[in-house]
């Protein structure tokens, strides 16, 4: 079974468990208090949301070949409830996405390719293929 045939939720959960074992990937001190975007009212309630988001970002990079921070902000953005005014889509927090990408780079799972964005490394590809099996 490959990466694309697996259920998304199950795959992200498995990747997150694997990322928790890596010492390079850990939530910063400020992550307890921060919202994931302007469309949110509160910070995430799950204790392991940082690893879940990192797993999701790693999966997106794998599926898209190369992707940058702005495209990821657009993907993770949501509609904001603006009271009586019509809803409007806002981008997700760039600081969270950048920090996770930096940690994935430090772990050797992704690298920056000039003009394209972040691409997955061979180490990252092997880790995802082993998890998919």
C-alpha positions in Angstrom: 0.0 0.0 0.0 1.4 3.4 -1.0 1.0 6.9 0.4 -1.9 7.9 -1.8 -4.0 4.7 -1.1 -3.9 5.1 2.7 -6.5 7.0 4.6 -5.3 10.5 5.3 -6.1 10.6 9.0 -4.4 7.3 9.7 -1.3 8.3 7.7 -1.0 11.7 9.5 -1.4 10.0 12.9 1.4 7.5 12.0 3.7 10.2 10.7 3.1 12.3 13.8 4.0 9.3 16.1 7.3 9.0 14.1 8.0 12.7 14.4 7.5 12.6 18.2 10.5 10.3 18.4 12.8 12.9 16.7 14.4 15.4 19.1 14.6 18.1 16.4 10.8 18.4 16.2 9.3 19.8 19.3 6.8 22.7 19.9 8.3 26.0 20.9 7.3 27.6 24.2 4.9 30.0 22.6 2.9 27.3 20.9 0.7 26.7 24.0 -0.8 30.2 23.6 -0.9 30.9 19.9 -3.9 30.5 17.5 -3.2 28.7 14.2 -4.7 31.6 12.2 -6.8 34.7 12.4 -9.9 32.6 11.6 -9.6 30.7 14.9 -11.0 31.9 18.2 -8.8 29.8 20.5 -5.5 27.9 20.4 -5.6 24.2 19.5 -7.0 22.0 22.3 -5.0 18.8 21.5 -1.8 18.4 23.4 0.0 17.0 20.3 -1.2 19.4 17.7 2.3 20.5 16.7 3.3 17.0 15.6 0.0 16.5 13.8 0.5 19.8 11.8 4.2 18.8 11.1 3.0 15.4 9.8 0.4 17.1 7.7 2.9 19.5 6.2 5.4 16.7 5.5 2.7 14.8 3.7 1.7 17.9 1.6 5.3 18.4 0.6 5.6 14.7 -0.4 2.4 14.9 -2.5 3.1 18.3 -4.2 6.8 17.6 -5.0 7.7 21.2 -4.0 5.7 23.7 -2.0 6.4 27.1 -0.3 5.2 28.8 2.9 2.6 30.9 1.1 0.9 27.9 -0.6 0.8 26.1 2.8 -0.7 29.2 4.5 -3.4 29.2 1.8 -4.0 25.4 2.2 -4.4 25.6 6.0 -6.4 28.9 6.0 -10.0 28.9 7.0 -13.1 31.1 6.8 -13.5 33.6 9.6 -16.8 34.3 11.2 -17.1 38.1 11.1 -20.4 38.5 12.9 -23.1 39.9 10.7 -20.7 40.5 7.8 -20.1 37.8 5.2 -17.4 35.2 6.0 -14.0 35.8 4.4 -11.2 33.3 3.9 -8.0 34.1 5.7 -4.5 32.5 5.5 -3.1 30.4 8.3 -0.3 31.5 10.6 3.0 31.7 8.7 5.1 31.6 11.8 3.9 28.1 12.8 4.4 26.8 9.2 7.9 28.4 8.9 9.0 27.0 12.3 7.8 23.5 11.5 9.5 23.6 8.1 12.8 24.7 9.8 12.5 21.8 12.2 11.8 19.4 9.4 14.9 20.7 7.7 17.0 20.3 10.8 15.8 16.7 11.0 16.9 16.2 7.4 13.4 15.4 6.1 13.0 18.4 3.7 15.4 20.8 2.0 15.0 24.2 0.3 15.3 24.2 -3.5 15.9 27.6 -4.9 12.9 29.0 -6.8 10.6 26.0 -6.0 10.2 26.0 -2.2 10.6 23.0 0.1 11.1 19.5 -1.3 11.3 16.2 0.5 14.8 14.6 0.9 15.6 10.9 0.4 15.5 10.4 4.1 12.0 11.9 4.3 10.8 9.8 1.4 12.1 6.6 2.9 10.5 7.4 6.3 7.1 8.0 4.6 7.4 4.8 2.5 8.2 2.7 5.6 5.2 4.2 7.4 2.9 3.6 4.4 3.9 -0.1 4.4 
